[in-house]
Amino acid sequence: MFWSAALAAEDATPRPVSLDEAQRTANDAAGWVEENWSVWLSNGLRIILIVVIAVVMRSLIRRAITKLIARMNRTASAVDGTALGGLLVNAERRRQRSEAIGSVLRSVASFLIMGTAALTVLSVLKINLAPLLASAGVAGVAIGFGARNLVTDFLSGVFMILEDQYGVGDTIDAGVASGEVIEVGLRVTKLRGADGEIWYVRNGEVKRIGNLSQGWATAGVDIQVRSDEDLDRVREILTRTGEEMQKAEPWTERLWEPVEVLGLSATYLDSVVVRVSAKTMPGKALGVERELRWRIKQALDTEGIRIVGRPPEANLETDGSDPMAAVAAPSALANPASPQSQATTPIPPAVPGATLGK
């Protein structure tokens, strides 16, 4: 037993390598390194060159995008506060829009440049890209089907920003909701409703947009006076009131065209309605209408012309109607001698001391 254990220990002990074997192994390793060092050096230099070119190109493109965005912001700041700035978009809205566009462009540029560099490095390392590209294609299709709503929202948000369909501060009607835009994102747009509520509208759900804050707006006011008033005199008073309002601050900037008396929009038996219209700065039509009503009321009161109300439509519709149409039909219960009244008469109470006959 002791002899067997000794033999096992002797077999487990590593045998010393001879000098010739060690020299032969070293020569083989040196030869292998000598044969492949040029390939390693060439591949390493190529990888370093690819990475350096990708980093430099990414930095240059991102810097160019940043300068472009800064130039757009300077152009918007130059026209802000002027009539042209009111006609276009304000500086804050242009800044937010340009920053969003710049962020999207920088992200897309970085993804394309670094992704191309990574694929090029893998090809230099002799890695077969076919399985990787096939797997990426299958994964992209699966993600596209699973997150198609997210992709739709993102693409819709990108095109909304690029086309400048609306911005922060605009009042829009998005179909599913309407209100003032308080935030524009690539996936969701936030609106402040008329009652103060906040609507989160997905960009992919917006099929049509009505922007009430771009271009110009129309302020319309209806004035109803008696039919026997001198309409030429009324027109003169309204025109003079509009001219005075257009010369006063701050209405001189909010009114882009003179106040125009369009004429009669409706006529009644004892009154007529005169329509007054004006082209205003976007989003200022409601304030212009209120001020114009105020000034017109004061001017007409000064001239002794009284504003009247519309006659009730119900009085006009009841002329010639049958006066007995609302009278109810006679009832049989109204006659006490009728069988119906006698059938409903209660039985009189019994007299004390009376007996019933057999």
C-alpha positions as CSV (number, residue, x, y, z in Angstrom):
1,M,0.0,0.0,0.0
2,F,2.8,2.4,0.9
3,W,4.5,1.5,-2.4
4,S,1.4,2.3,-4.4
5,A,1.0,5.7,-2.7
6,A,4.6,6.5,-3.5
7,L,4.2,5.6,-7.2
8,A,1.1,7.8,-7.4
9,A,2.9,10.8,-5.9
10,E,5.8,10.3,-8.3
11,D,3.3,10.3,-11.3
12,A,1.6,13.5,-10.0
13,T,4.9,15.4,-9.8
14,P,5.6,17.4,-13.0
15,R,8.5,16.2,-14.9
16,P,11.3,18.7,-15.5
17,V,11.3,20.2,-19.0
18,S,14.5,19.7,-20.9
19,L,16.4,22.7,-22.2
20,D,15.8,21.7,-25.8
21,E,12.0,21.5,-25.3
22,A,11.9,24.9,-23.7
23,Q,14.1,26.4,-26.4
24,R,11.8,24.9,-29.1
25,T,8.7,26.3,-27.4
26,A,10.2,29.8,-27.2
27,N,11.2,29.7,-30.8
28,D,7.7,28.7,-31.9
29,A,6.2,31.6,-29.9
30,A,8.7,34.1,-31.2
31,G,8.0,32.9,-34.7
32,W,4.3,33.2,-34.3
33,V,4.6,36.7,-32.9
34,E,7.1,37.7,-35.7
35,E,4.6,36.4,-38.3
36,N,1.6,38.3,-36.8
37,W,3.0,41.4,-35.3
38,S,2.6,43.3,-38.5
39,V,-1.0,42.4,-38.8
40,W,-1.6,43.4,-35.2
41,L,0.1,46.7,-35.7
42,S,-1.8,47.4,-38.9
43,N,-5.1,46.5,-37.3
44,G,-4.4,48.5,-34.2
45,L,-3.4,51.6,-36.2
46,R,-6.5,51.2,-38.3
47,I,-8.7,51.0,-35.3
48,I,-7.1,54.0,-33.7
49,L,-7.5,56.0,-36.9
50,I,-11.2,55.0,-37.2
51,V,-11.9,56.1,-33.6
52,V,-10.0,59.4,-34.0
53,I,-11.8,60.2,-37.2
54,A,-15.2,59.4,-35.7
55,V,-14.5,61.5,-32.6
56,V,-13.2,64.4,-34.6
57,M,-16.1,64.3,-37.1
58,R,-18.7,64.0,-34.2
59,S,-17.2,67.0,-32.5
60,L,-17.1,69.1,-35.6
61,I,-20.7,68.3,-36.6
62,R,-22.0,68.9,-33.1
63,R,-20.2,72.2,-33.0
64,A,-21.6,73.2,-36.4
65,I,-25.1,72.4,-35.2
66,T,-24.6,74.4,-32.0
67,K,-23.4,77.4,-34.0
68,L,-26.4,77.1,-36.4
69,I,-28.8,77.1,-33.4
70,A,-27.0,80.1,-31.8
71,R,-27.3,82.0,-35.1
72,M,-31.0,81.2,-35.3
73,N,-31.5,82.5,-31.7
74,R,-29.6,85.7,-32.5
75,T,-31.9,86.3,-35.6
76,A,-35.0,85.8,-33.5
77,S,-33.7,88.1,-30.8
78,A,-33.1,90.8,-33.3
79,V,-36.7,90.9,-34.5
80,D,-38.3,90.4,-31.1
81,G,-40.3,93.3,-29.8
82,T,-40.9,94.8,-33.3
83,A,-43.9,94.5,-35.6
84,L,-42.1,91.9,-37.7
85,G,-41.4,89.9,-34.5
86,G,-45.1,90.0,-33.6
87,L,-45.9,88.8,-37.2
88,L,-43.4,85.9,-36.9
89,V,-42.7,84.1,-33.7
90,N,-41.2,85.5,-30.4
91,A,-37.7,84.9,-29.3
92,E,-38.5,82.5,-26.6
93,R,-40.5,80.3,-28.8
94,R,-37.8,80.3,-31.5
95,R,-35.2,79.5,-28.9
96,Q,-37.1,76.5,-27.6
97,R,-37.8,75.3,-31.1
98,S,-34.2,75.7,-32.2
99,E,-32.9,73.9,-29.0
100,A,-35.2,71.0,-29.6
101,I,-34.1,70.7,-33.3
102,G,-30.5,71.0,-32.2
103,S,-30.9,68.2,-29.7
104,V,-32.5,65.9,-32.2
105,L,-29.8,66.7,-34.8
106,R,-26.9,66.2,-32.4
107,S,-28.3,62.9,-31.2
108,V,-28.9,61.6,-34.7
109,A,-25.4,62.7,-35.8
110,S,-23.8,61.0,-32.8
111,F,-25.7,57.8,-33.4
112,L,-24.9,57.5,-37.0
113,I,-21.2,58.4,-36.7
114,M,-20.4,56.2,-33.7
115,G,-22.5,53.4,-35.0
116,T,-20.7,53.4,-38.3
117,A,-17.3,53.6,-36.5
118,A,-18.2,50.6,-34.3
119,L,-19.2,48.5,-37.3
120,T,-16.0,49.4,-39.1
121,V,-13.9,48.4,-36.1
122,L,-15.7,45.0,-35.9
123,S,-15.0,44.5,-39.6
124,V,-11.3,45.3,-39.1
125,L,-11.2,42.6,-36.3
126,K,-12.5,40.0,-38.9
127,I,-15.7,39.6,-37.0
128,N,-18.6,38.4,-39.2
129,L,-21.2,41.1,-39.1
130,A,-24.0,39.2,-40.9
131,P,-25.4,37.5,-37.8
132,L,-25.2,40.8,-35.9
133,L,-27.0,42.7,-38.6
134,A,-29.6,40.0,-39.0
135,S,-30.3,40.0,-35.3
136,A,-30.4,43.8,-35.2
137,G,-32.9,43.7,-38.2
138,V,-35.2,41.2,-36.4
139,A,-35.0,43.2,-33.2
140,G,-35.8,46.4,-35.0
141,V,-38.8,44.8,-36.7
142,A,-40.1,43.5,-33.3
143,I,-39.6,46.8,-31.6
144,G,-41.2,48.6,-34.5
145,F,-44.4,46.4,-34.2
146,G,-44.4,46.6,-30.4
147,A,-43.8,50.3,-30.0
148,R,-45.3,51.6,-33.2
149,N,-47.4,54.1,-31.3
150,L,-44.2,55.4,-29.6
151,V,-42.4,55.7,-33.0
152,T,-45.5,57.4,-34.5
153,D,-45.5,60.0,-31.7
154,F,-41.8,60.6,-32.0
155,L,-41.8,61.1,-35.7
156,S,-44.9,63.3,-35.5
157,G,-43.3,65.5,-32.8
158,V,-40.1,65.8,-34.9
159,F,-42.1,67.0,-38.0
160,M,-44.2,69.4,-35.9
161,I,-41.1,71.0,-34.6
162,L,-39.3,71.2,-37.9
163,E,-42.4,72.6,-39.7
164,D,-43.1,75.1,-36.8
165,Q,-46.7,74.1,-36.7
166,Y,-47.1,75.6,-33.2
167,G,-44.9,76.6,-30.2
168,V,-45.0,77.5,-26.5
169,G,-47.6,80.3,-26.0
170,D,-49.7,79.5,-29.0
171,T,-53.4,78.8,-28.7
172,I,-54.3,75.8,-30.8
173,D,-57.1,73.5,-31.5
174,A,-55.7,70.0,-31.8
175,G,-59.0,68.2,-32.3
176,V,-58.8,66.0,-29.2
177,A,-58.1,69.1,-27.0
178,S,-57.7,72.8,-27.3
179,G,-55.9,75.5,-25.2
180,E,-52.6,77.3,-24.8
181,V,-49.4,75.3,-25.5
182,I,-47.2,75.3,-22.4
183,E,-44.7,72.6,-23.5
184,V,-43.8,70.9,-26.7
185,G,-42.1,67.6,-26.6
186,L,-41.1,65.0,-29.1
187,R,-43.8,62.6,-27.8
188,V,-46.3,64.6,-25.9
189,T,-47.6,68.2,-26.1
190,K,-49.0,69.9,-23.0
191,L,-52.0,72.3,-23.3
192,R,-53.6,74.6,-20.8
193,G,-57.3,74.5,-21.2
194,A,-59.8,77.4,-20.7
195,D,-60.7,76.2,-17.2
196,G,-57.0,75.8,-16.2
197,E,-56.8,72.0,-16.8
198,I,-53.7,70.6,-18.4
199,W,-54.1,68.3,-21.4
200,Y,-51.4,65.8,-22.3
201,V,-51.8,65.2,-26.1
202,R,-49.8,62.5,-27.8
203,N,-48.3,63.9,-31.0
204,G,-49.4,60.8,-33.0
205,E,-53.1,61.4,-32.1
206,V,-53.1,64.9,-33.6
207,K,-54.7,64.6,-37.1
208,R,-55.2,68.4,-37.7
209,I,-54.1,71.5,-35.9
210,G,-55.8,74.9,-35.9
211,N,-53.2,77.6,-34.7
212,L,-55.0,80.7,-33.5
213,S,-51.7,82.5,-32.8
214,Q,-50.0,82.6,-36.2
215,G,-50.4,85.2,-38.9
216,W,-53.2,87.5,-37.8
217,A,-56.6,87.4,-36.1
218,T,-59.9,89.1,-36.7
219,A,-61.8,91.0,-34.1
220,G,-65.6,91.4,-34.8
221,V,-68.1,93.5,-32.9
222,D,-71.9,93.7,-33.5
223,I,-73.8,96.9,-32.6
224,Q,-77.6,96.8,-32.5
225,V,-79.4,100.1,-32.8
226,R,-83.0,101.2,-33.5
227,S,-84.1,100.9,-37.1
228,D,-85.1,104.6,-37.3
229,E,-81.5,105.8,-36.5
230,D,-79.5,107.5,-39.2
231,L,-77.2,104.8,-40.4
232,D,-74.8,107.2,-42.1
233,R,-74.3,109.0,-38.8
234,V,-73.8,105.6,-37.1
235,R,-71.2,104.7,-39.6
236,E,-69.4,108.0,-39.2
237,I,-69.3,107.6,-35.4
238,L,-68.0,104.0,-35.6
239,T,-65.3,104.9,-38.1
240,R,-64.1,107.9,-36.0
241,T,-64.1,105.7,-32.9
242,G,-61.9,103.1,-34.7
243,E,-59.5,105.7,-35.9
244,E,-59.1,107.1,-32.3
245,M,-58.5,103.7,-30.9
246,Q,-55.9,102.9,-33.6
247,K,-53.9,106.0,-32.6
248,A,-53.9,105.2,-28.9
249,E,-51.4,103.0,-27.1
250,P,-51.1,100.0,-26.9
251,W,-53.7,99.4,-29.6
252,T,-51.6,101.1,-32.3
253,E,-49.5,97.9,-32.4
254,R,-52.3,95.4,-31.9
255,L,-54.4,96.8,-34.7
256,W,-52.8,96.0,-38.0
257,E,-55.4,97.5,-40.2
258,P,-58.0,100.3,-39.7
259,V,-61.3,99.4,-38.1
260,E,-63.8,98.7,-40.9
261,V,-67.5,99.1,-40.8
262,L,-68.8,96.2,-42.8
263,G,-72.4,97.2,-42.9
264,L,-75.7,95.6,-41.7
265,S,-75.4,91.9,-40.7
266,A,-79.0,91.5,-39.6
267,T,-82.3,93.5,-39.6
268,Y,-85.4,93.1,-37.4
269,L,-88.7,94.9,-37.0
270,D,-87.5,97.6,-34.7
271,S,-83.7,97.3,-34.8
272,V,-80.7,96.7,-37.1
273,V,-77.2,95.1,-36.4
274,V,-74.1,96.8,-37.7
275,R,-71.0,94.7,-38.0
276,V,-67.5,96.2,-37.2
277,S,-64.3,94.2,-38.0
278,A,-60.6,94.7,-37.5
279,K,-57.4,92.7,-38.3
280,T,-55.3,92.3,-35.1
281,M,-52.1,90.8,-33.8
282,P,-52.5,87.0,-33.2
283,G,-53.9,86.2,-29.8
284,K,-55.1,89.8,-29.2
285,A,-58.5,89.7,-30.9
286,L,-60.5,89.2,-27.6
287,G,-58.8,92.2,-25.9
288,V,-59.4,94.4,-29.0
289,E,-63.1,93.4,-29.1
290,R,-63.6,94.3,-25.5
291,E,-61.9,97.7,-25.9
292,L,-63.7,98.4,-29.1
293,R,-67.1,97.7,-27.5
294,W,-66.2,100.0,-24.6
295,R,-65.3,102.9,-26.9
296,I,-68.3,102.4,-29.2
297,K,-70.7,102.4,-26.2
298,Q,-69.2,105.6,-24.9
299,A,-69.3,107.3,-28.4
300,L,-72.9,106.3,-29.1
301,D,-74.0,107.5,-25.6
302,T,-72.3,110.8,-26.2
303,E,-74.1,111.2,-29.5
304,G,-77.5,110.2,-28.1
305,I,-77.8,106.9,-29.9
306,R,-79.1,104.1,-27.8
307,I,-78.1,100.5,-28.2
308,V,-81.1,98.1,-28.1
309,G,-81.4,94.4,-27.7
310,R,-82.8,91.9,-30.1
311,P,-86.6,91.3,-29.9
312,P,-87.5,87.9,-28.4
313,E,-88.0,85.3,-31.1
314,A,-90.9,83.7,-29.2
315,N,-93.1,86.8,-29.6
316,L,-92.5,86.8,-33.4
317,E,-93.3,83.1,-33.7
318,T,-96.7,83.3,-31.8
319,D,-98.3,85.9,-34.0
320,G,-101.4,84.4,-35.7
321,S,-101.4,81.3,-33.6
322,D,-104.7,79.8,-32.2
323,P,-105.4,81.3,-28.7
324,M,-107.4,78.2,-27.7
325,A,-104.6,75.8,-28.5
326,A,-103.5,75.8,-24.8
327,V,-107.0,75.2,-23.4
328,A,-107.6,71.7,-22.0
329,A,-110.5,69.6,-23.1
330,P,-113.6,69.4,-20.8
331,S,-113.8,66.6,-18.3
332,A,-116.8,64.4,-17.5
333,L,-116.1,64.7,-13.8
334,A,-116.9,68.4,-13.9
335,N,-120.6,67.6,-14.2
336,P,-122.0,66.3,-10.8
337,A,-125.0,64.6,-12.5
338,S,-122.8,62.5,-14.9
339,P,-122.5,58.7,-14.2
340,Q,-118.8,59.2,-13.7
341,S,-119.3,61.7,-10.9
342,Q,-122.0,59.6,-9.2
343,A,-119.8,56.5,-9.4
344,T,-117.1,58.4,-7.6
345,T,-119.5,59.9,-4.9
346,P,-118.6,58.3,-1.4
347,I,-121.3,56.2,0.4
348,P,-123.1,58.3,3.1
349,P,-122.6,57.2,6.7
350,A,-125.4,55.1,8.4
351,V,-128.1,56.9,10.4
352,P,-128.3,55.8,14.1
353,G,-131.4,53.7,15.0
354,A,-132.1,52.7,11.4
355,T,-132.6,49.0,10.6
356,L,-131.9,47.2,7.4
357,G,-134.8,45.6,5.6
358,K,-135.0,41.9,5.0
